[in-house]
Amino acid sequence: MSAPPGWYPDPQLMGRERYWDGQSWTDKSRPWTGKAGVMTEHVAPPAPAVPPARR
């Protein structure tokens, strides 16, 4: 089961959010503005689909 579509903390850029379409990360991003006063159930974003760097 995957996380539902929505904005999640960007796994690569701190201070930004990135849109997860329900299957993969999109190119859409925005500055994180915080969500003060909004109560939502925490859903962990999916793991990035980026292979680890080779050494």
C-alpha positions in Angstrom: 0.0 0.0 0.0 1.3 3.4 -0.9 0.8 6.8 0.7 -2.1 8.8 -0.8 -1.4 11.6 -3.3 -0.5 14.9 -1.7 2.3 17.3 -0.6 5.0 15.8 1.5 8.4 17.0 2.8 10.8 16.8 -0.1 13.2 13.9 0.5 16.0 15.7 -1.2 15.5 19.4 -0.3 15.0 20.5 3.3 12.4 23.3 3.6 10.5 22.3 0.5 7.5 20.1 -0.2 7.1 17.8 -3.2 4.0 16.4 -4.7 3.5 12.6 -4.6 0.9 11.5 -7.2 0.2 8.2 -5.4 2.7 6.2 -7.5 5.8 8.4 -7.9 7.3 11.8 -7.0 6.4 14.5 -9.5 8.5 17.6 -10.5 6.1 19.8 -8.6 7.6 21.4 -5.5 6.9 24.4 -3.3 8.4 26.1 -0.2 7.2 24.5 3.0 4.9 27.0 4.7 3.9 25.0 7.7 0.4 24.0 8.6 -0.3 25.7 11.9 -3.6 24.7 13.4 -4.3 21.9 10.9 -4.8 18.5 12.5 -4.1 15.7 10.1 -3.3 12.0 10.5 0.4 11.6 9.9 1.2 9.5 6.9 4.8 8.8 6.2 5.8 9.8 2.6 7.0 7.1 0.4 10.7 6.4 0.1 12.4 8.3 -2.8 12.9 6.2 -5.9 16.5 7.2 -6.2 19.1 4.5 -6.2 22.0 5.0 -3.7 25.2 6.5 -5.0 27.9 4.1 -6.0 31.3 4.5 -4.3 
